[in-house]
């Protein structure tokens, strides 16, 4: 077995499980590792903290990827090189549909790729789409849980706090009218990498507020509320259940 250590994440080829959960925050990776049996720190370098363990007899790796598409794409590429064969992102998002509220869940089917990473990586118009089977399984598990959720296209963008008005800024009202469910910063990169490397990917996101009318503001952004923490705990468990279902069906 090749034991090469990969340069940016510090992951080792052959040490990453086929089933993988990714998240932005290293602390969330630590939280998710609490649902694994025999969880052990696999590597920790920069924003990339990874654990390995077992979930109901299924080997699982959990890895953080930081904020933004370029750095996240590095994690996805190196995870796949190290052994990942299914990846689910558990993240957070701002809602773009008026009925969505903090604590709801969104299962992404595809992403409007509004990132510099996407422009440099694939041809114009290349779709950022989640894997149908993995997404269908994830959506079924979420539906069975009874939690409030929506499913559909989301927006991935690079900027969080607004700068000056530019012609490149996405129009949330127009995107909402086009049934885009929410906005976040990494899913398009995950879906593009998955398509390029032929590895199924999916994403479930916890709504931490509705940004349709107000956008993202430092003064009002509060992702640490109990209702959001509860949704994040739920999405971690649901992602693990979806991976387990496919593992047992294989």
C-alpha positions as CSV (number, residue, x, y, z in Angstrom):
1,X,0.0,0.0,0.0
2,X,1.3,3.4,-0.9
3,X,1.9,5.4,2.3
4,X,2.6,8.7,0.7
5,X,1.6,11.7,2.8
6,X,-0.2,14.3,0.7
7,X,1.3,17.8,0.7
8,X,-1.5,20.2,1.8
9,X,-3.9,18.2,4.0
10,X,-1.3,15.8,5.5
11,X,-3.6,12.9,4.7
12,X,-1.9,9.6,3.9
13,X,-2.8,7.6,0.8
14,X,-4.6,4.4,1.8
15,X,-5.7,5.8,5.2
16,X,-8.9,7.5,4.2
17,X,-12.1,5.4,4.3
18,X,-14.3,5.0,1.2
19,X,-17.1,6.8,3.1
20,X,-16.3,10.4,3.9
21,X,-18.0,13.3,5.6
22,X,-16.6,16.8,5.1
23,X,-17.4,20.1,6.9
24,X,-15.9,23.6,7.0
25,X,-15.1,24.0,10.7
26,X,-12.4,21.8,12.3
27,X,-14.5,21.9,15.5
28,X,-17.4,20.4,13.6
29,X,-15.2,17.6,12.4
30,X,-14.3,16.9,16.0
31,X,-18.0,17.0,16.9
32,X,-18.9,14.5,14.1
33,X,-16.1,12.2,15.2
34,X,-18.0,11.7,18.5
35,X,-20.5,9.6,16.6
36,X,-17.8,7.1,15.5
37,X,-16.6,4.1,17.4
38,X,-12.8,4.0,18.0
39,X,-12.4,7.5,16.5
40,X,-8.8,8.6,16.1
41,X,-7.2,11.7,14.8
42,X,-5.9,10.9,11.3
43,X,-4.1,14.2,10.4
44,X,-4.2,17.9,11.3
45,X,-2.6,20.5,9.1
46,X,-3.8,24.0,8.3
47,X,-7.6,24.1,8.4
48,X,-7.7,20.3,7.6
49,X,-8.5,18.1,10.6
50,X,-9.4,14.5,9.8
51,X,-10.6,11.6,11.9
52,X,-11.2,7.9,11.2
53,X,-13.4,5.5,12.9
54,X,-16.4,3.1,12.6
55,X,-20.1,3.8,12.3
56,X,-22.3,0.7,12.7
57,X,-19.5,-1.4,11.3
58,X,-18.7,1.0,8.4
59,X,-15.3,2.7,8.2
60,X,-15.7,6.5,8.0
61,X,-13.4,9.4,7.6
62,X,-14.4,12.9,8.7
63,X,-12.4,15.9,7.5
64,X,-12.7,19.7,7.7
65,X,-12.1,21.8,4.6
66,X,-12.2,25.4,5.8
67,X,-14.1,28.3,4.2
68,X,-14.3,28.9,0.5
69,X,-14.1,26.8,-2.7
70,X,-10.4,26.8,-3.5
71,X,-9.2,25.5,-0.1
72,X,-12.1,23.1,0.1
73,X,-11.3,21.7,-3.4
74,X,-7.8,20.9,-2.2
75,X,-9.3,18.8,0.6
76,X,-11.7,17.0,-1.8
77,X,-8.9,16.3,-4.3
78,X,-6.5,14.9,-1.6
79,X,-9.3,12.9,0.2
80,X,-10.1,11.2,-3.1
81,X,-6.4,10.6,-3.8
82,X,-6.2,9.0,-0.3
83,X,-9.1,6.7,-0.7
84,X,-12.5,8.5,-0.6
85,X,-15.2,7.0,-2.8
86,X,-18.3,8.8,-1.4
87,X,-18.3,12.2,0.1
88,X,-21.2,14.1,1.8
89,X,-20.7,17.7,2.9
90,X,-22.4,18.8,6.2
91,X,-22.5,22.5,6.1
92,X,-24.5,25.7,6.8
93,X,-26.2,28.1,4.5
94,X,-28.2,31.3,4.3
95,X,-31.7,30.7,3.0
96,X,-32.9,32.4,-0.3
97,X,-36.5,31.2,-0.1
98,X,-38.8,33.2,2.2
99,X,-40.3,30.2,3.9
100,X,-37.0,28.7,5.0
101,X,-35.9,29.6,8.5
102,X,-33.0,29.0,10.9
103,X,-32.8,25.3,11.8
104,X,-34.3,24.0,8.6
105,X,-32.2,21.6,6.4
106,X,-31.4,21.9,2.7
107,X,-30.4,18.9,0.6
108,X,-28.6,20.3,-2.5
109,X,-29.2,18.7,-5.9
110,X,-26.8,21.1,-7.8
111,X,-25.1,24.4,-7.3
112,X,-25.0,27.7,-9.3
113,X,-21.2,27.9,-9.5
114,X,-20.4,31.6,-8.8
115,X,-16.8,31.0,-7.9
116,X,-13.3,31.8,-9.2
117,X,-12.3,28.2,-8.6
118,X,-15.0,27.0,-11.0
119,X,-14.0,29.4,-13.7
120,X,-10.3,28.2,-13.5
121,X,-11.1,24.4,-13.3
122,X,-13.8,23.5,-15.8
123,X,-15.1,25.0,-19.1
124,X,-17.8,27.7,-19.0
125,X,-21.3,26.2,-18.4
126,X,-19.9,23.0,-16.8
127,X,-22.6,21.9,-14.3
128,X,-21.9,21.5,-10.6
129,X,-24.2,18.6,-9.8
130,X,-24.5,16.3,-6.9
131,X,-24.6,12.5,-7.5
132,X,-28.2,11.4,-8.1
133,X,-28.1,8.1,-6.1
134,X,-26.2,9.5,-3.1
135,X,-28.5,12.6,-3.0
136,X,-31.7,10.4,-3.4
137,X,-30.5,8.3,-0.4
138,X,-29.7,11.4,1.7
139,X,-33.0,13.0,0.9
140,X,-34.9,9.8,1.8
141,X,-33.1,9.6,5.2
142,X,-33.9,13.2,5.9
143,X,-37.6,12.8,4.9
144,X,-37.9,9.8,7.2
145,X,-36.5,11.8,10.1
146,X,-39.5,14.2,10.0
147,X,-37.3,17.3,10.1
148,X,-38.3,20.4,8.0
149,X,-36.2,20.5,4.9
150,X,-36.1,21.5,1.3
151,X,-34.2,20.1,-1.7
152,X,-33.0,21.8,-4.8
153,X,-30.4,24.0,-6.4
154,X,-28.2,26.2,-4.2
155,X,-25.7,29.0,-4.9
156,X,-22.0,28.7,-4.2
157,X,-20.1,32.0,-4.1
158,X,-16.8,33.3,-2.9
159,X,-17.7,36.5,-1.0
160,X,-19.4,36.5,2.4
161,X,-19.3,40.1,3.6
162,X,-20.3,42.5,0.8
163,X,-17.8,44.9,-0.8
164,X,-18.8,47.6,-3.2
165,X,-21.5,47.0,-5.8
166,X,-20.1,45.3,-8.9
167,X,-21.7,43.7,-12.0
168,X,-20.4,40.3,-10.8
169,X,-22.4,40.3,-7.5
170,X,-25.1,37.6,-7.6
171,X,-28.7,39.0,-7.3
172,X,-30.4,37.1,-4.5
173,X,-33.9,38.2,-5.5
174,X,-33.4,36.9,-9.1
175,X,-31.9,33.6,-7.8
176,X,-34.7,33.2,-5.4
177,X,-37.2,33.7,-8.2
178,X,-35.4,30.9,-10.1
179,X,-36.0,28.6,-7.1
180,X,-32.4,28.6,-5.8
181,X,-32.8,27.5,-2.2
182,X,-29.8,28.9,-0.3
183,X,-26.3,30.2,-0.5
184,X,-23.0,28.8,0.8
185,X,-19.4,28.7,-0.3
186,X,-18.1,25.2,-1.0
187,X,-20.7,22.8,-2.6
188,X,-20.0,23.7,-6.2
189,X,-16.3,22.8,-5.7
190,X,-17.3,19.5,-4.1
191,X,-19.7,18.6,-7.0
192,X,-17.2,19.6,-9.7
193,X,-14.4,17.6,-8.1
194,X,-16.7,14.7,-7.7
195,X,-17.7,14.8,-11.4
196,X,-14.1,15.2,-12.6
197,X,-12.8,12.3,-10.4
198,X,-16.0,10.2,-10.8
199,X,-16.6,10.0,-7.1
200,X,-20.2,10.5,-5.9
201,X,-20.8,13.6,-3.8
202,X,-23.8,15.1,-2.0
203,X,-24.5,17.9,0.5
204,X,-26.8,18.7,3.4
205,X,-26.9,22.2,4.8
206,X,-28.3,23.6,8.0
207,X,-30.0,27.0,7.5
208,X,-28.4,29.6,9.9
209,X,-30.6,32.5,8.8
210,X,-32.5,34.0,5.8
211,X,-30.4,36.4,3.7
212,X,-32.9,37.0,0.9
213,X,-33.8,40.5,2.0
214,X,-30.8,41.6,4.1
215,X,-27.7,39.7,2.8
216,X,-24.9,38.7,5.1
217,X,-23.9,41.2,7.8
218,X,-21.3,41.0,10.5
219,X,-23.7,42.7,12.9
220,X,-26.6,40.2,12.4
221,X,-24.8,36.9,11.5
222,X,-25.2,34.5,14.4
223,X,-24.5,30.9,13.5
224,X,-24.1,29.8,17.1
225,X,-27.8,29.8,18.1
226,X,-29.2,26.7,19.7
227,X,-31.6,26.1,16.8
228,X,-28.7,26.0,14.4
229,X,-26.6,23.8,16.6
230,X,-29.5,21.3,16.7
231,X,-29.8,21.3,12.9
232,X,-26.0,20.7,12.6
233,X,-26.2,17.8,15.0
234,X,-29.1,16.4,13.0
235,X,-27.4,16.7,9.6
236,X,-24.3,15.0,10.8
237,X,-26.3,12.0,12.0
238,X,-28.4,11.9,8.9
239,X,-25.3,12.0,6.6
240,X,-23.8,9.1,8.5
241,X,-27.1,7.2,8.2
242,X,-27.2,7.8,4.4
243,X,-23.7,6.5,4.0
244,X,-24.4,3.5,6.1
245,X,-27.5,2.7,4.0
246,X,-25.5,2.7,0.8
247,X,-22.7,0.7,2.5
248,X,-25.1,-2.0,3.7
249,X,-26.9,-2.1,0.3
250,X,-23.6,-2.6,-1.6
